[in-house]
Amino acid sequence: MAKRHAEELLEHVVAADSPASKRARLEEVQRSAPTNGFTNGHDATADGSDASTPDVLAAADARHEELEEAGALDEDVADDSQPAIAAPTRQTAPTEGYDDLYLDTIDRSLLDFDFEKLCSVTLSNINVYACLICGKYYQGRGPKSQAYFHALEERHHVYINMGTKKVYVLPEGYEVKSSSLDDIKFVVDPQFSKDEVAQLDKRRVVAYDLQNKPYNPGFVGMNNIKANDYFNVISQALAHVPPLRNYFMLEDLSTRPQLAQRFSILLRKLWNPRAFKSHVSPHELLQEIALRSSKRYNLTTQSDPVEFLSWFLNNLHLALGGSKTKPRSSIIQHIFQGHLRIESQAITARADAGDRLRFEDAAIQTTITPFLVLTLDLPPAPLFQDERESHVIPQVPLTAVLQKYDGVRAHEQLSKRVRYRLLHPLPPCLLMHIKRFEPNKFLQSQRNPTIVTFSPRALDMSPYVQPDSQHPPSEPIWYDLVANVTHEAVRVRDDSVEGEAERKVWRCQVLDRRESGASGGDRDKDRWWEMQDLYVSESEAETLHTKESYLMVWERRKTPGKGKSKAMAR
């Protein structure tokens, strides 16, 4: 298009050189349209109608009436309010004669309910169902849920709700009420009566798993997922403390935090006589512990068993409604908590007239503090062998290590002298920690290999307890060993630059008191089991002290006739 001059209008130039505008072209098309068809009303008369052109709406209505008379329209199809695809119908009960439909497809060998209940697709823990054919977890059972899709895609039709223990068939959606599924429901959440719990320490039961292999309920291995052996030994030890075990197996903890609920389920699975496999995986409880401890204790990093035990008992105490200030406010403190009297005296010295250093006697300060774990200090290990080269590994009796709490011997701590003394009443169970690891300037921790010798029966704690009016000093206080956690250092490599690298191996030795049906000191012969993760083997009572004990659990022996004398005195 040529340049326009200033005196020319833009419309003239456009009309002469450019194609016709859109409006002009539309008007031309309308004028050339045939008069015997439908129109859009642009050529109508002033009153809005045209006698020569029929109305569009009138023609449509007429055509609709003709189709209705001919029966070509269906009222259901013509209704736009109905959905294009109807929702699937759900059954409330199985079809008559097909009550056990799909139950033959259940594969019990693939079922493992020890892992955390999370949907394998959405990772949600809300309304989780387990597929009884493949063992995977899925969320929901509605028409748009993951379990519903899995049933259509894989043709797996039987699911169990992990919360209510109800079994459903999908996609039909009805509940299955069959006694053949009771064994699966028991494995999901084992339940025990008071009589069954009372027989755990009296009657020995040999159970069989799905592979027809025998195992002893309560003395089964635990899976070491990566580095959670420190957790396994603590769980095995606590599972054989009768008051604690009985409480968590019988008490209803549905309103308590997940930490207490999952620990209760773990104990019941350890003592399950109808398990599908002869070992237990602590994955579900470990996930909750990692969450509560801010990943301080997890399944990928090895930790110290005693440090974990202290954290675990305190958090269980709070989860059961215990108080931080009120003593004996939960079952944890009733079983393990005792009181200790600590006398501290400052060490002060000054020079006299002859410039000689003289110590002065300072005031003694006395405090009473509660404890859950008693710490026992080992004597320093010798650096060299003796003349006969026989005492390569030093030994010390347990009674010599317990002299720390006799209230007579003083121990120096920084600028103070400290004496310890136990107070009455002693707890039903004593936790003793033998301190083997000390920080070192050169190494991260230095191990003391001293062997502590002891007898698993009849430990008298009366010399280390302050006597009172109700407990004379001549009255013995007997304790029997029920669990012993041992440590073993396994050499990984021998490098002249970095030194010898050692790997810590933890084992737990537990007492089997079911042999003769008696309890306490009436046992004729003690039978012990040693457990390291999945490995369970029998051990002898005479060889318990030959290993490096790290944590010992002692149970107070019940004195016969003591309860009757108290009742008569009242």
C-alpha positions in Angstrom: 0.0 0.0 0.0 1.4 3.4 -1.1 2.0 6.2 1.4 -1.1 8.5 1.8 -0.8 12.2 1.7 -1.6 14.3 4.6 -4.8 15.8 3.0 -6.2 12.3 2.3 -8.4 10.5 4.8 -7.4 7.0 6.1 -10.8 5.5 5.2 -10.3 6.4 1.5 -6.9 4.8 1.3 -8.1 1.6 3.1 -11.2 1.4 0.8 -9.1 1.7 -2.3 -6.1 -0.5 -1.6 -7.0 -2.9 1.3 -9.4 -5.8 1.2 -12.9 -5.3 2.5 -13.5 -5.1 6.2 -15.0 -8.0 8.2 -18.3 -6.2 8.7 -18.7 -5.3 5.0 -18.1 -8.9 4.0 -20.7 -10.2 6.5 -23.3 -7.8 5.2 -22.6 -9.0 1.7 -23.0 -12.6 2.6 -26.3 -12.0 4.4 -27.7 -10.2 1.4 -26.8 -13.0 -0.9 -28.3 -15.7 1.4 -31.3 -17.7 0.0 -34.8 -16.6 1.2 -36.2 -20.2 1.5 -33.9 -21.2 4.5 -33.6 -20.2 8.1 -32.4 -16.7 8.9 -30.9 -15.0 11.9 -33.4 -12.1 11.9 -31.2 -9.3 10.4 -33.8 -8.8 7.6 -36.9 -8.9 9.8 -39.5 -6.3 9.8 -39.9 -3.6 12.3 -42.0 -5.8 14.6 -39.2 -8.4 14.7 -40.9 -10.9 12.3 -40.6 -11.8 8.6 -43.6 -13.3 6.8 -41.4 -14.9 4.1 -38.9 -16.6 6.5 -40.0 -19.2 9.2 -38.9 -18.7 12.8 -36.0 -20.8 14.0 -37.5 -21.7 17.4 -40.8 -22.5 15.8 -39.2 -24.8 13.3 -37.2 -26.6 16.1 -40.4 -27.1 18.2 -42.2 -28.5 15.2 -39.4 -30.9 14.4 -39.3 -32.1 18.1 -43.1 -32.7 18.0 -42.7 -34.8 14.9 -40.0 -36.9 16.5 -42.0 -37.5 19.7 -45.0 -38.6 17.6 -42.8 -41.0 15.7 -41.3 -42.4 19.1 -37.7 -41.6 18.2 -36.9 -39.9 21.5 -36.3 -41.7 24.8 -37.1 -39.8 28.0 -34.2 -41.3 29.9 -31.6 -40.5 27.2 -33.0 -37.0 26.7 -32.6 -36.1 30.4 -29.3 -34.3 30.8 -29.4 -34.4 34.6 -28.5 -38.1 34.6 -24.7 -38.9 34.8 -23.0 -40.4 31.7 -21.6 -43.4 33.7 -23.5 -44.7 36.7 -21.5 -45.4 40.0 -20.8 -49.1 40.7 -23.3 -50.8 43.1 -21.9 -52.0 46.4 -23.1 -55.2 48.0 -23.9 -55.4 51.7 -23.6 -59.1 51.9 -22.2 -61.9 49.7 -24.4 -63.7 47.2 -26.2 -66.6 48.7 -24.0 -69.7 48.4 -20.8 -67.8 47.8 -19.8 -66.8 51.4 -16.2 -68.1 50.9 -15.7 -66.5 47.5 -12.0 -65.5 46.9 -10.9 -66.8 50.3 -8.9 -69.5 48.6 -6.6 -66.9 47.0 -5.2 -65.7 50.4 -1.5 -66.4 50.7 -0.4 -66.4 54.3 3.3 -66.8 53.5 3.3 -63.3 52.0 1.7 -61.6 55.0 3.9 -59.5 57.2 2.2 -57.1 59.6 5.3 -56.0 61.4 6.0 -53.0 59.1 4.5 -49.6 59.6 1.0 -49.3 58.4 1.4 -46.9 55.4 -0.3 -47.0 52.0 2.3 -48.1 49.5 1.0 -45.5 47.0 0.0 -42.4 49.0 2.2 -43.1 52.1 -0.8 -42.2 54.3 -1.6 -43.9 57.6 -5.3 -43.2 57.5 -7.7 -46.0 56.9 -5.1 -48.5 55.7 -6.0 -51.9 54.3 -3.7 -54.9 53.8 -4.2 -57.0 50.7 -4.3 -60.7 51.9 -3.1 -62.0 48.6 0.2 -60.0 48.1 0.6 -58.4 51.6 0.8 -54.8 50.4 -0.8 -51.9 52.2 -3.4 -49.6 50.4 -5.6 -46.8 51.6 -9.4 -46.9 51.7 -11.9 -49.2 50.0 -14.2 -46.8 48.1 -14.6 -46.6 44.3 -11.8 -44.0 44.1 -9.4 -45.6 46.6 -6.1 -47.2 46.0 -7.3 -50.6 47.3 -10.2 -50.5 44.9 -7.9 -49.8 41.9 -5.6 -52.6 43.1 -8.5 -55.0 43.2 -9.5 -54.2 39.6 -5.9 -54.2 38.2 -4.4 -57.2 39.9 -7.7 -59.1 40.7 -6.8 -59.3 44.4 -10.1 -59.2 46.2 -9.6 -59.8 49.9 -8.5 -57.0 52.2 -8.3 -56.5 56.0 -8.7 -53.2 57.8 -5.6 -52.7 60.0 -7.6 -50.7 62.6 -10.9 -52.6 62.9 -9.6 -56.0 61.9 -12.6 -56.4 59.5 -12.2 -58.3 56.2 -13.8 -57.0 53.0 -14.1 -58.2 49.4 -13.4 -55.6 46.7 -14.8 -54.3 44.4 -18.1 -55.8 45.7 -17.5 -54.1 49.1 -19.2 -56.5 51.5 -17.7 -57.8 54.7 -16.5 -61.3 55.1 -17.5 -63.0 58.4 -15.7 -66.3 58.4 -13.9 -68.1 61.3 -11.2 -69.2 58.9 -9.8 -65.7 59.0 -9.4 -65.6 62.8 -5.7 -66.7 62.7 -4.9 -63.7 60.4 -6.7 -61.3 62.8 -4.8 -62.7 65.7 -1.5 -62.2 64.0 -2.4 -58.6 63.2 -3.0 -57.8 66.8 -2.5 -60.7 69.3 -4.8 -60.5 72.3 -4.2 -62.4 75.6 -6.4 -63.1 78.6 -5.3 -62.8 82.2 -5.1 -66.6 82.6 -2.9 -66.9 79.4 -0.5 -64.2 80.7 -0.3 -65.9 84.1 0.8 -69.1 82.4 3.6 -67.5 80.4 6.2 -68.2 83.1 4.7 -71.5 84.2 3.8 -73.6 81.2 6.2 -74.2 78.4 4.5 -74.2 75.0 6.2 -75.3 71.8 4.6 -73.5 68.8 5.0 -74.0 65.0 5.2 -71.5 62.2 3.8 -71.8 58.7 7.0 -73.7 57.7 6.2 -76.2 60.5 9.3 -75.2 62.3 9.2 -75.2 66.1 9.9 -72.0 68.2 9.5 -70.9 71.8 7.1 -68.0 72.2 8.9 -65.2 74.1 12.3 -66.4 73.0 12.3 -65.5 69.3 14.7 -63.5 67.2 14.3 -59.9 66.1 15.2 -58.6 62.7 18.2 -56.3 62.5 17.2 -54.1 59.6 20.6 -52.4 59.4 22.0 -51.2 62.8 19.2 -51.5 65.3 20.8 -54.3 67.4 21.0 -51.9 70.3 17.2 -51.7 70.3 16.8 -55.5 69.9 18.7 -56.3 73.1 16.8 -53.7 75.2 13.4 -55.0 73.8 14.3 -58.6 74.6 15.4 -57.6 78.2 12.2 -55.6 78.9 10.1 -58.4 77.4 11.2 -60.7 80.3 10.5 -58.3 83.1 7.2 -59.9 84.3 5.4 -56.8 85.8 6.2 -54.6 82.8 5.3 -57.3 80.3 2.0 -58.2 82.0 1.0 -54.5 82.1 1.6 -53.9 78.4 0.0 -57.2 77.3 -3.3 -56.7 79.3 -3.8 -52.9 79.6 -6.0 -51.1 77.0 -3.7 -48.4 75.6 -5.9 -47.3 72.7 -6.1 -43.8 74.0 -2.4 -43.5 74.7 0.3 -42.1 72.4 1.7 -44.3 69.6 4.9 -45.1 71.5 3.1 -47.0 74.2 0.7 -48.7 71.7 3.4 -49.9 69.4 5.6 -51.2 72.3 2.6 -53.1 73.6 2.0 -54.7 70.1 5.7 -55.7 69.9 5.6 -57.5 73.3 2.5 -59.3 72.3 4.0 -60.4 69.0 7.1 -61.7 70.8 5.0 -63.9 73.0 2.6 -64.9 70.2 2.1 -68.7 70.1 0.3 -68.6 66.7 2.7 -66.6 64.6 3.2 -67.1 60.9 7.0 -66.8 61.2 9.5 -67.5 64.1 10.9 -63.9 64.3 9.6 -60.4 64.7 10.6 -57.2 62.9 10.6 -54.0 65.1 10.2 -51.7 62.1 6.9 -50.1 63.3 8.2 -49.2 66.7 11.5 -48.0 65.4 9.8 -45.5 63.1 7.9 -44.0 66.0 11.1 -43.8 68.1 13.0 -42.1 65.3 10.2 -39.6 65.1 10.0 -38.9 68.8 13.7 -38.7 69.3 14.3 -36.4 66.2 16.2 -39.3 64.6 18.6 -39.6 67.5 17.8 -43.3 67.6 17.0 -44.9 64.3 17.5 -48.1 62.4 20.5 -47.0 60.3 22.9 -45.8 63.1 24.1 -47.9 66.0 23.6 -46.3 69.4 24.4 -47.1 73.0 21.9 -49.5 74.6 21.9 -47.9 78.0 21.5 -44.3 76.7 18.6 -45.6 74.6 17.1 -47.4 77.6 17.1 -44.2 79.7 15.4 -42.3 76.9 12.9 -45.0 76.2 11.9 -45.5 79.8 11.4 -41.8 80.4 9.3 -41.4 77.3 7.2 -44.4 78.1 6.7 -42.9 81.5 5.3 -39.7 79.9 3.3 -41.7 77.4 1.5 -43.6 80.1 0.5 -40.3 81.8 3.3 -40.1 84.2 4.4 -36.8 85.8 7.8 -35.2 85.7 7.7 -34.1 89.3 5.5 -36.6 91.1 7.3 -39.8 92.0 5.9 -43.3 91.2 3.2 -41.8 88.9 3.4 -44.6 86.3 4.1 -48.3 86.0 7.7 -47.5 84.8 8.6 -45.8 88.0 6.8 -48.4 90.2 9.0 -51.1 88.7 12.4 -49.5 88.2 12.7 -46.3 90.2 14.6 -46.2 93.5 16.1 -43.5 95.7 19.7 -42.7 96.4 21.3 -40.6 99.1 24.4 -38.6 97.9 26.8 -37.0 100.4 29.2 -34.5 98.9 32.0 -32.6 100.6 34.2 -30.0 99.0 38.0 -30.5 99.0 39.7 -27.4 100.3 43.3 -26.9 101.3 45.5 -24.0 102.4 49.2 -23.6 103.4 50.1 -23.4 107.1 52.9 -21.5 108.7 55.5 -24.0 107.5 54.2 -23.7 103.9 52.8 -27.2 104.1 49.5 -28.0 102.4 46.7 -28.9 104.8 43.2 -30.1 103.9 40.3 -28.6 105.7 37.0 -30.4 106.5 34.2 -28.7 104.8 30.5 -29.1 105.4 28.8 -32.2 104.1 25.8 -31.6 101.8 23.2 -34.4 101.5 20.7 -34.8 98.7 18.3 -37.5 97.9 17.7 -38.2 94.2 15.7 -40.8 92.3 17.3 -43.2 89.8 16.2 -45.7 87.2 19.7 -47.2 86.3 22.5 -47.8 88.8 26.0 -47.1 87.2 28.8 -49.3 88.3 32.4 -48.1 87.8 35.1 -50.6 86.8 38.7 -50.4 88.1 41.2 -49.2 85.5 42.5 -52.0 83.3 46.2 -52.8 83.7 48.5 -51.7 80.9 50.9 -54.7 81.2 50.7 -58.3 82.1 51.8 -59.7 85.4 54.9 -61.8 85.9 53.2 -65.1 85.1 51.4 -63.5 82.1 48.2 -65.3 83.2 45.9 -62.4 84.0 45.6 -61.1 80.4 42.0 -60.0 81.0 41.4 -58.7 84.5 38.4 -59.9 86.6 36.5 -58.3 89.4 33.5 -59.6 91.4 30.2 -57.8 91.3 30.1 -57.3 95.1 33.4 -55.3 94.8 31.9 -53.1 92.2 28.8 -52.5 94.3 30.9 -51.2 97.2 30.4 -47.8 95.6 27.0 -47.7 97.3 28.0 -48.8 100.8 28.0 -45.2 102.0 31.6 -45.5 103.5 34.0 -45.3 100.6 34.4 -41.8 99.1 34.9 -41.1 95.4 36.6 -38.0 94.1 34.7 -36.1 91.5 36.4 -32.9 90.4 36.7 -30.8 93.6 34.4 -32.9 95.7 34.4 -36.2 97.6 31.1 -38.1 97.1 29.6 -41.0 98.9 26.5 -43.0 97.8 23.9 -45.0 99.7 20.8 -46.7 98.6 17.5 -46.1 100.5 14.5 -48.3 101.3 12.4 -49.4 99.6 14.3 -50.9 96.7 12.4 -51.2 93.4 11.1 -54.6 92.3 13.6 -54.6 89.4 17.1 -53.2 89.5 18.9 -52.0 86.4 22.7 -52.1 86.7 24.9 -50.4 84.1 28.5 -51.5 84.0 30.4 -48.5 82.6 32.9 -49.8 80.1 33.5 -46.9 77.8 35.3 -43.8 78.7 36.2 -40.8 76.6 39.9 -40.6 75.5 42.0 -37.8 74.2 43.2 -39.8 71.3 40.3 -42.2 70.6 36.6 -41.5 70.5 36.0 -43.9 73.4 38.2 -46.4 75.2 36.8 -49.8 76.2 37.5 -51.4 79.5 37.6 -55.2 79.0 37.4 -56.2 82.7 35.2 -59.2 83.3 32.6 -58.9 86.1 32.0 -62.2 87.8 28.7 -62.9 89.5 26.2 -65.6 90.3 22.8 -65.3 88.6 21.0 -66.2 91.8 20.8 -64.8 95.3 22.4 -61.4 95.1 22.1 -59.8 98.6 21.7 -56.0 98.3 21.2 -55.3 102.1 24.9 -54.2 102.6 24.3 -51.3 100.2 21.0 -50.1 101.6 20.6 -47.7 104.6 18.7 -49.6 107.3 15.7 -48.2 109.0 13.1 -49.2 111.6 11.2 -51.5 109.2 14.3 -53.0 107.6 17.0 -54.1 110.0 20.5 -54.6 108.6 20.4 -58.3 109.3 17.5 -58.9 107.0 18.8 -59.9 103.5 17.4 -58.5 100.3 17.7 -61.1 97.6 17.7 -60.4 93.8 17.8 -62.9 90.9 19.1 -62.1 87.4 16.5 -62.2 84.6 18.4 -60.5 81.7 21.9 -59.7 80.9 23.1 -57.6 77.9 26.7 -58.3 76.8 29.1 -56.5 74.6 31.7 -58.0 72.2 34.3 -56.1 70.2 34.9 -57.6 66.8 38.0 -56.3 64.9 37.1 -54.9 61.5 40.6 -53.9 60.3 44.1 -53.4 61.5 45.6 -50.2 60.2 48.9 -48.9 61.5 47.8 -45.3 60.9 44.2 -45.3 62.2 44.6 -48.1 64.7 42.4 -51.1 65.2 38.8 -50.5 64.2 36.3 -52.5 66.2 32.7 -53.2 65.6 30.3 -53.5 68.6 28.2 -56.6 68.8 25.3 -56.7 71.4 23.7 -59.9 72.7 21.0 -60.5 75.3 20.8 -63.4 77.7 17.4 -64.0 79.2 16.1 -66.5 81.8 13.6 -69.2 80.9 11.7 -69.8 84.1 9.2 -72.2 82.5 11.2 -75.4 82.9 10.1 -76.5 86.4 7.0 -74.3 86.6 8.3 -72.5 89.7 9.4 -68.9 90.2 12.0 -67.0 92.2 14.4 -69.0 94.2 12.4 -72.3 93.9 13.9 -73.1 90.5 15.9 -76.2 90.6 18.0 -75.5 87.5 18.1 -72.2 85.5 17.8 -72.4 81.7 19.1 -69.4 79.7 18.8 -68.3 76.1 21.2 -66.1 74.3 19.8 -63.9 71.4 21.6 -61.9 68.9 19.2 -60.5 66.3 17.7 -63.5 64.5 20.0 -66.1 66.2 18.7 -67.8 69.3 20.7 -70.4 71.1 20.7 -72.0 74.5 23.3 -70.9 77.1 24.5 -72.2 80.5 24.1 -70.3 83.7 27.7 -71.1 84.7 29.1 -69.2 81.7 27.1 -66.0 81.9 29.9 -64.0 83.6 32.5 -65.0 81.0 31.4 -62.3 78.7 31.5 -58.5 79.0 28.3 -57.7 80.8 27.0 -54.2 80.0 23.5 -54.1 81.4 21.9 -56.4 84.0 18.3 -56.7 85.1 17.8 -58.1 88.6 14.3 -59.1 89.9 13.6 -58.9 93.6 12.8 -62.3 95.1 9.4 -62.5 96.9 9.9 -63.5 100.5 7.3 -66.1 101.5 5.1 -65.2 104.4 6.1 -61.5 104.4 2.7 -60.4 103.1 0.9 -62.5 105.8 2.9 -60.9 108.6 2.1 -57.4 107.4 -1.6 -58.2 107.3 -1.5 -59.6 110.8 0.3 -56.6 112.1 -2.4 -54.3 110.7 
